[in-house]
Amino acid sequence: MKRHSRAICWFRRDLRLSDHAALYHALKESETVYCVFLFDSDILDRLADRQDRRVEFIWKSLFELHERLSKLGSALHVLHGMAEAEISGLARRFDVQAVYCNRDYEPDAVQRDAEVAKSLNGIAFCQYKDQVIFECSEILTGSRKPYSVFTPYRNAWLRKLNGYYLRAYPVERYLSALVQCAPQSFPALESFGFSKGELNVEAGESGAKKSLDEFMQRLDEYHKARDFPALDATSHLSVHLRFGTISIRALAALAFKRRGDGASSWLSELVWRDFYQMLLCHHPRLAQGHAFKPQFENIAFTNDAEKYAAWRDGRTGFPLVDAAMRKLNRTGQMHNRLRMVVASFLVKDLHVDWRWGEKYFAEHLLDFDFAANNGGWQWAASTGCDAQPWFRIFNPVAQSEKFDPDGSFIRSQLPELANCPDRWIHEPWLMPDNEMQRLGVIIGPPVVDHAEARAETLAMFKAAEKFQTRGEDHETDRHADESLCEKGAAGAFGKKHSA
């Protein structure tokens, strides 16, 4: 005997049918299951760009989900409005006994879910772990406290990992419980106030599978090539993980079972996702714009609007920084190494508050995930949970020379440097004027002198540290975290948020 005669499965950050925790439990425990997705007006109304790539990605992924359900004789019910009213209203209309969904750990989502659960007035609200391998308090220190440094967290995470946590949910066994109904129409994107733009990523489970199949061919070299933006070396799966068109369990299982440095490095990147979600769960103040390290809450950033605009538009004069920002603005994508470079540059060369950069990424990244974005920016700004001291400052020229040595990525994004010789590609302002004119290289001087900016940054942080709050319950630098140093910092913005 099943627990419920009728139930709803509410899709959110899990736009797939395979290996889906909430859907599995709903189908197994209910005689009839309705599949529902809500375009949440509380979220959509805050988006300024009516051609937001993320909304289009969701819409295209939902269309694929709609077609798959239609072939099974079922339907995807697509709603638009406020969650509390729409989900509870549909639950009453369908006379269900339960609403199933997967947990979301962002503070706003937690509050939304609490309000929805209350509005259901006795209808069961059942939530499950699905977007992480280990939830907030599944990995704790020996004193039962949350970790605040990555390496010891990763080590504990890997010690606990086994086949149980990687098992897929066999949704396929229970699909007969899907409600059978006449074909449903699928709403146009325009009905939600948005229009199609230039989305250059294949959406849905099919897009995720294609990206994964291609990545498997280059996984073994991942640890060597992942930091070079001119190479097609990353997984292109970050957006699929963000919207759940692929299961984190499936990816972690592949990385766990595969031998070699490439797979090991990739698995470590997946651990970063759990780490940042765990931090946000235990420290919800991070979602309110607070620094993880209280002593750096109010650094005296100068916040020069013109310098910020130069960074935003990709016209700082530093080729790698500008190329990265132009690609972000054009495609919504940025390689993880470049995220660290441009973040460090904004904060420690231009002395602009990290929150400005965090907000800009939140508005423009196709794979935007709050926990990873906040963690990455605070890592770059040295305000976050980083065992490395604040005097780590990326040199934008050295980063360019090291990770784009022949300027291939720079030239692909900056047409004004297409003819720039290799000897000047990283510092084109050193070119003689006659050479610039002869080759058609058009670039002005850099907006800042890195050496001078570095000295000012050190003074800013030293001043802030004088007011350090004593007695805070944070782990100390005795947990030396080499993976966060320049040598191997590819995880700072979380799981391969890469181009």
N, C-alpha and C positions, 0 to 999 in steps of 0.2 A: 504494500500500500504506500503510495507516494504521499509526501507531506502536504502538498498543495494541489488543488485542482487547476488553478490558473496562476501564472506568475509573469512578471515582466523582467527581462534582462536589459538593463540600461547600459548601453555602450558609451564610453567616454574616451579614454586614452588607450583604447584596445580595439581598434577597427579591423577585426579579423574574426574568422570562425574557428580556426585551428588553435589548439593549445590555449584555451581561454578559460580562466578559472571560474569566473562568475557564470558564464554561459554553461559550462560543464555542470556546475552545481544546480543551476536553475533547471536544466533539462533532466537531470537525474532525479531531482526531488519534486518535479511538477508534472502533471498530466499534460498541460498545455502551456507553452511559453511564447510570449510576444516579444519581439526584438524592437528596441526603441533607441533612437538617437535624438538628442536635443541640441539645437543651435541656440546656445545660451545667450540671451540678449544682454545680460549683465556683462558678458565678456565682449560680444561683438560690438556693442554700442561704444566701447572705449577705443576701438580701432579706427584710427584716422584714415588709413589707406583703404579705399573701397575696392582695391585690387590686391588685397593682402594675399600673398602666396600661400600662407598657412591655411586660410579659409578655403582656398581653391584646392589645396592638397586634401584637406578633410573631405570636401565635397566629392572629389573624384574617387577617393577611397570608399566613401559611402556608396557611391554609385556602383562600384564593383561589388560591395557587400550586398546591396539591393539586388543586383542581378543574380548573385549566387543563391540568395534566399528565395528569389522568384523561381529559380530552377528546381528548388526543393519544395515548391508549392506553398511557400510561406511569404512573408513580407517584412520589410523594414519600415517601421513607422517613424517618420521624421517630423519632429516638432520644432517650434520656434517660439521662444518666450523665456519667462523666468522659471528657473528650475522648480522652485517650491510649488508654484501654481500648476505648471504643465505636467510634471511627473505625478503629483498627487491627483490631479484631475483625470489623467489617463488611467491611473490605477483604479479609480472609482468607476470610470466608464467601462472598463473591461472587467470589473468586479474581481480583481486579483487578490490573492491572500499574501503575496510577497513581492517585493522589488529586489532584484539581485544586481549588484554592480561590483566592480573592483575598486579597491581603495586608492585614493589620491591623497598625497601627503602635504600639499601646499596649504598654508593656513586658510586662505580664502575658500579653497575646495572643502577643507574640513568643516568650516563653518556652514557652507552651502549644504553639505550632506547632513549635518545636524538639523538644519532647518527643514530639509526635505523629509527626514525621518520623523520629525515631530508632526509635520503636516499630514502624514499618512494615517494618523489617528488609529493606531492599532494594527495597521497592515505591516507585516514584518519587513524590515530593511536589512538585507543580508549583504555584507561586504567581505571581500577576499583579497589576499595578496596576489598581485599579478605583474606589476611593472618593475619589481625588484626581486633579487634572489633572497636577500635577507632584509627584513623590516627593521624599524627603528631600534628596537631593544633586543633583537636576536643576536647581535654581536656587541658584547660589552667587555669592559676591562675586568681584571680579577677582582676589583672592588665594586663591581656591578655598576659602573658609570660609563657613559658614552665616551668613545674615543674622540680625541680632537687632533690627532696626527695620523696621517694616512698610512705610513708603513706598518706600524703595529696593528692598525685596523685590518689592512690587507692580509697580514700574516694570520691573524685570527680568522678572517673570512675564509682563507684558503684551507686552514686546518679544519674548519667546520664543514666545508663543502663536500658533498658526496652525491651519489646517484639519486637519493631520495629528493633532494632539492632541485634536481634537474629533470625530473620526470615530467613528461608532457601530459596534459589533461586530455584524455581520449574523448573529445567532444563528439566525434563521428559516431560513436556507439549509440548515442541518445538523440540523434537529430530527428527521429520520428516524433518527438514531443513538441517540435515546432508547430505553432498554430498553422492550420491549413486554411487558406483563404484565396479569394480571387486576386489576380494581379493588381498591384498598387502602382499608382503613378509616382514618379520621382520628381520632387520640386526642383525648379531651375535655381541656379545660384543667384540669379537676379532677384528672386523672391525674398532673399534675406538681405537685400541691399548691397550686394557685392557683384562684381563682374570679373570675367576671366582676364588674366594678365599674361605674363611670360613665364609660366611655371615650366622649368626645364628638368623636372624630376618625375620619374614614373611613379604613380601613386598606387595604393592598395597592396594587398598581399602579393599580387603578381609582380609589382615593382620591387617589393622587398626581396622576393625570391630571386629575381634576376640579379639584383645587386649582390646578394649573398653568393650566388653561383659564380659570379665573376670574381668576387673577392677571394673565394676559395682557391683560385688559380694563382694568387699572389700572396696568400697568407704567410707562407714560409719565409718570405723576405720582408714582412711587415716591420720587424724590429729595426731593420737597416734603412728602410726607405720612407717610413711614415713621416719624417720631419721635413721632407723636401716637397714643397708645394707644386713644383713643376712636374712631379711624377704622379702617375695614377696609382698610388700606393695604399690609400685608405679604403675603408669599407663602403662608404656612401650609405651607411645604414643608420646614421644618427637621427634623421628625420623619421625613419620607419620605427625606430625605438621610441621616439618622442610620441608618436601617435598610435603606437601599438599595432602597426600593420605586420609586425613580426614579434615573436615571443622572445623575451630576454632569456628564458630557460633554454630555448633552442640554440641561441647563440652561445650562451655560457657552456652548454653541453658540448658543442662543437669545439670550442676553445679548450675545454677541460680534457677532452679525449684525444685531441691532436697533440702529437709530440713536437718539440722544437721550440726555438727561441721566439719565432714569429707568433705562434699560438699563445705562448706564455705571456708575451708582451701585450697581445690583444686582450687576453683574459684580465690582465691587470687594469687595462683601460675600462673594462666592464665593471670592475670593482669600484672604480671612481664614481660611477653612477650611484651605486648603493651608498657609498660614503657620503656624498653630498645630500642625498635624500635623507639619510640618517641625521646629518647635522641639522637640516632644516626642521625635521621632526622634533628634535630635542631643543632647538634654539629658534622658535618661531619669530623671535625679534629680528632675525635676519631678513625676514620679508617686510620689515618696517623700515629698512634703510640703515640699520645699525651695523657697525663694524663688529666682527667677531671678537677682536681684541679691543677692549674698552679704552685702552690708553691711546688708541689711534682713531677714536670716534670723531674728533674735531681737529684734524690736521689743517694747518693754515694754507689750504690751496688758494692760489691766486685766481683761478677760474677765468682766465682771459677768454672772452667770447670769440675774438677773432682767431685765436690759436685753436680753440675748439672747432670752429667752423672749418679751418684748414684741415684738421684731422678728419672730421666728418666727411668732407668732400674729396679727400685724397689729394691734397695739394700742399703737403708739408715740405716738399723738396727731398724727403728721404724716400727713395724709390720703392723699397720693399713695403714700407708703411702705406704709401699711396696706392700701390698696386693691390694690396690686400683690401683697403677700404673701397676702392673702385669696384672690385669684384663683389664685395658684399652689397654695395648699393645697386649693382646691376643684376645680381642673381639671387641674393639672399643667402649666399654661402660663403664660408671662410674656413680655410684649413686651420687645424688646431694650433700648430706652431705659430701661424700668423696671428691668431687671436691673442696669444701671449705677447707677441712682439708689439702689436698695436696698443694693447692694454697697458703694457709697461711704458710705452712711449707717451701715451696720453697722460698718465699719472705722474711719471717720474722724469719726463723731459718737458712736458707742457704744463705740469702742475695743475691739472684739472681734476676735480673730484672724481673718484672712481665711479660714483653713483651716476654721473652723467654718461659715462661710457656704458655702464650696465643697462641703463634705460635705452640707449641707442641700439644696442644689440637686441634688447627685448623687442624693439619695434621692427627690426629688420631681418633677424635671423630666421630662416625657414625652420630650422630645427630647435628653435628657442625652447629651453627648459629652464624654469626659474632656478631650481636648486643648483644645477651645473653652471649656469651663467653667473649667479651670485658668487658661488664658490670660486669660479675662475677669476672673476674680477677682483675679489678680495685677495686671492693668491697673488695676482699680479701687483696689487697695490700694497702688499705686505700687511694688510689689516686683518687677514683671515687666519685660519688654523694651519699655519705653516711653521715647521720647525726651523726653516732657514731665516736668518735675520733680515731686517729691512734694508740692509745695504746691498742686497742683490738688485742690480739695475742692468737691464739689457742694453747693450750698445747696438743701435739700429743698423749701423754699418757692418759691424762684426757679424750680426745675425744674417744680414743679407749675403755677405761673403761666404758664410758657412753653409747656409741652407738654400741659396739660389746662386751658386758659384758662377755660372755662365750667364746669369740674368735672364734665363728663359721665361720664368714666371713674370718677372718685371716687364719684359717686352710684350708679353701676351696681354697685359692689362694697360700699359702706358704707351700709346702710339707715339707720343712725343719723344720717346726714347728708343724707338724702333731701330734707328741707325746709330745709336750710341755704341762706341767700341767697348769691348770687354773691360779694358783697363780703367774706364771711367763709369761703368754701369752702376756701381754702388755709391759713387760720389760724383755725380755728373757736374756738380757746381765747380769742380776742379778743372774742367775742360777749358782750354783757351777759347776766348770769344770767337776767333776766326775759325776754329774747328767746329764750334757749335753752329755757326752760320753755314759753313761748308756742308755739314752733314744734316742740317735741318733739325738739330736738337734744340728743343725749346723748353727751358726749365729755369726757374728763378732760384735764388739762394734759399737754403733751408731756413725754416721759421725759427730755429733755435740752434744754439751751439751746444752739442751734447755734453762736452766736458764741463761747461759752465752750469748747465742745467743739473748735471749729476751732483755737483758740489752744493747747489741750492737744495736739492732733494735731501741729501745727507743732513744738512742743517735743519730742514723742516722736521724730519723724523726724530732727530736727536732732541729737538726742542719738545716735541710731543711726548717723547719717552720720559722726560723729566717729571711729567705729571702722571706717570704710570700708577694705576691703582694697585695697591699691594693686597696680597691675600686672595687674589682671584683663583678659583679652582680650575686651573688649566694645567695640562701636561707641559713639562718644560722641555728645553732643547736637549735634554739627555737622550731623547728619542731622535737621534740624528737621522734625518729623512733625506737620504741622498737622492731618492727618486724625484724630489721636488727641486733639486738644484738644476742649474743650467744644463748639466750633463744629461739629464733624462726627465725633463719636465713635461712630457707630452700629455700627461693626464690632467693638467691644471684646469681645463675647461670641461672635464668629464669625458665620457665615451666618445672618442673620435668625432667631435663636432667638426667635420672636415669637408673640404670641397670635393 
